[in-house]
């Protein structure tokens, strides 16, 4: 009998339980924290044992509500995104407009996939697009289906495209900027090689997604027949109200980019934006106050599982932080690296960052925890700090669209209507490819003594 992957909630609860058991044999310890340049970072060499606080059954049960409490801003953001698109979709504007796009594209679906994936990769590389991809997923799923592809193709354009760019970022202020600042490197230095890294990772990703799409694509006639059966309205042109809704949606998506680039918007501001989108789209689409509210609730209800999984995904970190063993794990891994030679040290630094991303999903949080320790360690083993920052980028980025402990990614799967098990079947080869290509790029950086230091 084939092995069946458990439901995401069951899987995450199991990981929390295993983490709780691990706290009974991992020694408790902490680094001292200091404030430097407005950031709280760890003090290298300050690790010391502290009183053990192993997690018991109560801690396991509390991990879920505490995880929800700590990620409440993301949870409500997901509910609001779902509600807003419930309203927008009820107007029929997105579906009708995408029919027109499909007619214009003709047989050039693969080109559309490639271009959109590059654009999302560029957004990941420059503005650190991650959670923001969620607002694009509903429309991309409709587009993919109309072109004859499945929902994984639509989701991969945004999630995997942005993930590739995030991993190979060259101007991302939240990862590259923070890590270089902590490591004492000039801001956004090493730009030339970072552009090469981004191009390589983006090319690998585009080829992978396009090849997947080509393998599972339905014949255009079959896709059109399925669309017609699902939508008796056929190819009806856009109505005036639908044009107004699309204009509002276009303005909102432009505001997402401008807000991240120029205005310093976070999740709270984006949530407020899509509350406004829901209200305005309902009015423009003629749904009325009650109709808008009903569609909003229906849209939010449809992604309840995806919103709640964010809190449960946080549970592993809640357990480890409560037991004070996260720093112990980091100290042990750093100690194992210091006696390794050359290329093996690069592999060790890379491995540490990959493991840490499962414990600390936040990019800037992972930088604040690891770079103060690993940058001086890299000096001792002959690895440049610039290479160390790149190892951090890869470790932080590659698993973001693979690990079930990454909340926004799991919420994205809920929006797509795709189980984690099904996504893994699509993604595992690319994940392995990313890890291998990333290691090769790190070895090149190490070999050329990429700096300035």
C-alpha positions in Angstrom: 0.0 0.0 0.0 1.3 3.4 -0.9 2.5 5.7 1.9 0.0 8.4 2.5 1.2 11.8 3.7 -0.9 13.0 6.6 -3.1 16.1 6.5 -1.0 19.3 6.9 -2.5 20.0 10.4 -1.6 16.5 11.5 1.9 16.8 10.0 2.6 20.1 11.7 1.1 18.9 15.1 3.5 15.9 14.8 6.5 18.2 14.2 5.5 20.3 17.2 5.3 17.1 19.3 8.7 15.9 18.1 10.2 19.4 18.8 8.8 19.2 22.3 10.4 15.8 22.9 13.7 17.1 21.6 13.8 19.8 24.2 14.2 17.1 26.9 17.6 16.2 25.6 18.9 19.3 23.9 20.6 21.5 26.6 19.2 24.9 27.2 21.4 27.8 26.4 21.4 31.4 25.1 23.6 34.0 23.5 23.6 37.5 24.9 21.7 40.0 22.8 22.9 43.5 22.1 21.6 46.4 20.1 23.7 47.5 17.1 22.5 50.0 14.5 18.9 49.8 15.8 18.9 46.0 15.5 19.0 43.4 18.3 21.7 40.8 17.4 23.5 38.0 19.2 26.9 38.6 20.8 29.5 36.1 19.4 31.2 34.1 22.1 28.6 34.8 24.7 26.8 31.5 24.6 26.1 30.1 28.1 24.0 27.4 29.6 20.7 28.4 31.3 18.1 26.6 33.3 16.4 24.0 31.3 12.7 24.4 30.5 11.7 21.3 28.5 8.3 21.4 26.9 5.6 19.3 28.3 2.1 18.4 27.1 0.7 21.8 28.0 3.4 23.5 26.0 2.4 21.4 22.9 -1.2 22.4 23.3 -0.3 26.0 23.9 2.0 26.2 20.8 -1.0 26.5 18.5 -2.8 29.4 20.1 0.5 31.1 20.9 1.6 30.7 17.3 -1.7 32.2 16.1 -1.1 35.1 18.6 2.4 35.8 17.3 1.3 35.6 13.6 -2.1 37.3 14.0 -1.2 40.0 11.5 -0.5 37.5 8.8 -3.5 35.3 9.7 -5.9 38.3 9.4 -4.1 39.4 6.2 -4.9 36.0 4.7 -8.6 36.2 5.7 -8.9 39.7 4.3 -7.2 38.7 1.0 -9.6 35.7 0.7 -12.6 38.0 1.5 -11.5 40.7 -1.0 -11.1 38.2 -3.8 -14.4 36.6 -2.9 -16.0 40.0 -3.6 -14.0 40.6 -6.8 -14.7 37.2 -8.2 -18.4 37.6 -7.6 -18.4 40.5 -10.1 -17.1 38.2 -12.8 -14.5 40.8 -13.8 -11.4 38.7 -13.4 -12.9 35.7 -15.2 -14.2 37.7 -18.1 -10.9 39.7 -18.6 -8.8 36.5 -18.5 -10.9 35.0 -21.3 -9.8 38.0 -23.3 -6.2 37.5 -22.4 -6.3 33.9 -23.4 -7.8 34.8 -26.8 -4.9 37.3 -27.3 -2.3 34.8 -26.2 -3.4 32.1 -28.6 -0.9 29.3 -28.5 1.7 31.3 -26.6 0.9 30.1 -23.1 4.4 29.0 -22.4 5.7 32.4 -23.2 3.2 34.0 -20.8 4.3 31.6 -18.0 8.0 32.4 -18.6 7.5 36.2 -18.7 5.3 36.3 -15.6 7.7 34.0 -13.7 10.6 36.3 -14.5 8.6 39.3 -13.3 7.8 37.7 -10.0 11.4 36.6 -9.6 12.5 40.2 -10.2 10.0 41.3 -7.5 11.5 38.8 -5.1 15.0 39.9 -5.8 14.3 43.6 -5.3 11.5 44.2 -2.9 11.5 40.8 -1.2 8.1 39.8 -2.4 6.9 36.8 -0.4 3.6 37.2 1.5 2.6 39.7 -1.2 2.3 36.9 -3.8 -0.9 35.8 -2.1 -2.9 38.6 -3.7 -2.0 37.4 -7.2 -2.7 33.7 -6.8 -6.5 33.7 -7.4 -6.1 35.5 -10.8 -3.1 33.4 -11.8 -5.1 30.2 -11.1 -7.9 31.3 -13.4 -5.4 32.4 -16.1 -3.6 29.0 -15.9 -6.8 27.0 -16.2 -8.0 29.1 -19.2 -4.6 28.4 -20.9 -5.1 24.7 -20.4 -2.8 24.3 -17.4 -3.5 23.3 -13.8 -3.6 25.3 -10.6 -0.1 24.3 -9.6 1.2 26.0 -12.8 -0.6 29.2 -11.8 0.6 29.1 -8.2 4.2 28.3 -9.3 4.4 31.4 -11.4 4.1 33.6 -8.3 5.2 31.4 -5.4 8.2 29.7 -7.0 9.1 32.6 -9.3 9.3 35.0 -6.3 11.0 32.3 -4.3 13.8 32.0 -6.8 14.2 35.8 -6.9 14.1 36.0 -3.1 16.9 33.3 -2.8 19.1 35.0 -5.4 18.2 38.6 -4.4 20.5 41.4 -5.3 18.7 44.4 -3.9 16.3 42.9 -1.3 16.6 45.2 1.8 15.1 42.7 4.1 17.7 39.9 3.5 20.7 41.2 1.6 20.6 44.6 3.2 20.1 43.4 6.7 22.7 40.6 6.5 25.4 42.8 4.8 24.9 45.5 7.4 25.3 43.0 10.3 28.3 41.4 8.6 30.0 44.9 8.2 29.9 44.8 4.4 29.1 47.8 2.2 25.4 47.9 1.4 24.4 45.9 -1.7 28.1 45.2 -2.5 29.0 42.3 -4.8 26.2 43.3 -7.1 27.8 41.9 -10.3 28.0 38.3 -9.1 24.6 38.6 -7.4 23.1 39.5 -10.7 24.7 36.3 -12.2 23.3 34.3 -9.3 19.8 35.7 -9.9 19.9 35.0 -13.6 21.0 31.4 -13.1 18.4 30.6 -10.5 15.6 32.4 -12.5 16.6 30.5 -15.7 16.6 27.2 -13.9 13.2 28.0 -12.4 11.5 29.2 -15.6 12.7 26.1 -17.5 11.4 23.8 -14.8 7.9 25.4 -14.6 7.5 25.6 -18.3 8.5 21.9 -18.7 6.0 20.9 -16.0 3.3 23.0 -17.7 4.0 21.4 -21.0 3.7 17.9 -19.7 0.3 18.3 -18.0 -1.3 20.8 -20.4 -4.7 19.9 -21.8 -5.5 20.3 -25.4 -6.8 23.9 -26.1 -10.1 22.5 -27.4 -10.6 20.4 -24.2 -9.7 23.5 -22.0 -12.2 25.6 -24.0 -14.9 23.0 -23.7 -14.4 22.7 -19.9 -14.5 26.5 -19.6 -17.7 26.7 -21.6 -19.3 24.0 -19.6 -18.3 25.7 -16.3 -19.4 29.1 -17.6 -22.6 29.4 -19.7 -21.9 33.1 -20.2 -19.3 32.1 -22.8 -17.2 34.9 -24.2 -19.4 37.8 -23.2 -17.4 41.1 -23.3 -16.6 43.1 -20.2 -19.5 45.2 -18.8 -18.9 48.7 -17.6 -19.1 47.7 -13.9 -16.5 44.9 -14.5 -14.1 47.4 -16.2 -14.4 49.6 -13.1 -13.6 46.6 -10.8 -10.6 45.7 -12.9 -9.4 49.3 -12.7 -9.7 49.2 -8.9 -7.8 45.9 -8.8 -5.0 47.2 -11.0 -4.6 50.3 -8.8 -4.5 48.1 -5.7 -1.8 45.8 -7.2 0.2 48.8 -8.2 -0.2 50.2 -4.7 1.2 46.8 -3.3 4.4 47.3 -5.2 4.7 51.1 -4.6 3.9 50.6 -0.9 6.7 48.0 -0.5 9.2 50.0 -2.5 8.5 53.6 -1.5 6.3 53.8 1.5 7.5 51.1 3.8 4.2 49.3 3.9 3.9 46.1 5.9 1.2 43.5 6.3 -1.0 45.8 8.3 -1.1 48.4 5.5 -1.7 45.8 2.9 -4.6 44.4 4.9 -6.2 47.8 5.1 -5.7 48.3 1.4 -7.7 45.1 0.6 -10.5 46.0 3.0 -10.9 49.1 0.8 -10.6 47.0 -2.4 -13.4 44.7 -1.1 -15.7 47.6 -0.3 -15.0 49.5 -3.5 -15.3 46.4 -5.8 -18.6 45.5 -4.2 -19.9 49.0 -4.9 -18.5 49.2 -8.4 -19.8 45.7 -9.2 -23.3 46.4 -8.0 -23.3 43.8 -5.3 -24.8 46.1 -2.6 -23.8 46.3 1.0 -25.2 43.0 2.1 -24.1 41.2 -1.1 -20.6 42.5 -0.6 -20.5 41.4 3.0 -21.8 37.9 2.1 -19.2 37.4 -0.7 -16.5 38.7 1.7 -17.4 36.1 4.4 -17.6 33.3 1.8 -14.2 34.2 0.4 -12.6 34.4 3.9 -14.3 31.1 4.9 -12.8 29.3 1.8 -9.3 29.8 3.1 -9.8 29.2 6.8 -7.5 26.2 6.7 -4.7 28.2 5.1 -5.0 31.0 7.6 -5.0 28.7 10.6 -2.0 26.7 9.4 0.1 29.9 9.8 -0.3 29.7 13.5 0.4 26.0 13.7 3.5 26.3 11.5 4.8 28.8 14.0 4.5 26.1 16.7 7.9 24.6 16.3 9.6 27.9 16.9 7.3 28.6 19.9 8.4 25.3 21.4 12.1 25.8 20.9 12.1 29.5 22.0 10.1 28.6 25.1 12.6 25.8 26.0 15.5 28.1 25.1 17.3 25.6 22.8 17.4 27.5 19.5 20.7 29.1 20.4 22.1 25.7 21.5 21.4 24.3 18.1 23.1 27.2 16.4 26.1 27.1 18.7 26.5 23.3 18.1 26.4 23.7 14.3 28.8 26.6 14.4 31.2 24.6 16.5 31.1 21.7 14.0 32.1 24.1 11.2 35.2 25.7 12.7 37.5 22.7 12.1 36.4 22.1 8.5 38.7 22.9 5.6 37.9 25.3 2.7 35.1 24.0 0.5 33.8 21.9 3.4 33.4 25.1 5.5 31.3 26.5 2.7 29.1 23.4 2.8 28.9 23.7 6.5 27.8 27.3 6.5 25.2 26.5 3.8 23.9 23.6 5.8 23.6 25.6 9.0 21.4 28.2 7.2 19.2 25.6 5.6 18.5 24.0 9.0 18.0 27.4 10.7 15.3 28.4 8.2 13.1 25.6 9.5 13.5 27.0 13.0 13.4 30.7 12.2 11.3 31.3 9.1 11.8 35.1 9.2 14.6 36.3 6.8 15.7 39.3 8.9 15.3 37.3 12.1 17.5 34.5 10.7 20.1 37.1 9.7 20.1 38.7 13.2 20.5 35.3 14.8 23.1 33.7 12.6 25.3 36.3 10.8 26.9 37.8 14.0 28.1 34.3 14.8 28.9 32.9 11.4 30.6 36.0 9.9 33.5 36.0 12.4 33.6 32.2 12.1 33.9 32.5 8.3 36.9 34.7 8.8 38.6 32.0 10.8 38.0 29.2 8.3 39.0 31.3 5.2 35.5 32.0 3.8 34.7 35.6 2.8 31.8 37.3 4.6 30.2 38.1 1.2 30.1 34.3 0.5 28.7 33.8 4.0 25.8 36.2 3.3 25.1 34.4 0.0 24.9 31.1 1.9 22.5 32.7 4.3 20.3 33.9 1.3 20.2 30.4 -0.1 19.5 28.7 3.2 16.8 31.3 4.0 15.2 31.3 0.6 15.2 27.8 -1.0 12.9 26.1 1.5 10.4 28.9 1.8 8.1 27.3 -0.8 8.7 23.7 0.3 8.7 23.5 4.1 5.3 23.1 5.8 6.5 25.4 8.6 6.5 28.4 6.4 3.1 30.0 7.0 2.6 32.2 4.0 3.5 29.4 1.7 1.0 27.0 3.3 -1.7 29.8 3.1 -0.8 30.0 -0.6 -1.5 26.3 -1.1 -4.8 26.8 0.6 -5.7 29.6 -1.9 -4.7 27.3 -4.8 -6.7 24.4 -3.4 -3.6 22.2 -3.6 -2.5 19.8 -0.8 1.1 20.0 0.5 1.6 16.3 -0.6 0.6 17.2 -4.2 2.8 20.3 -4.2 5.8 18.2 -2.9 5.4 15.8 -5.9 5.7 18.9 -8.2 8.4 20.7 -6.3 10.9 18.2 -4.8 13.0 17.9 -8.0 13.3 21.7 -8.3 14.2 21.9 -4.5 17.0 19.5 -5.0 18.1 21.3 -8.1 18.1 24.7 -6.3 20.2 23.2 -3.5 22.7 21.7 -5.9 23.0 24.9 -8.1 23.2 27.0 -4.9 26.1 25.0 -3.6 27.9 25.2 -7.0 27.4 29.0 -7.0 28.8 29.2 -3.5 31.9 27.2 -4.5 32.5 29.6 -7.4 32.2 32.6 -5.0 34.6 30.9 -2.6 37.0 30.1 -5.4 37.2 33.7 -6.6 37.5 35.1 -3.0 34.3 37.1 -3.6 34.5 40.2 -1.5 35.3 43.0 -0.8 36.0 40.7 2.2 
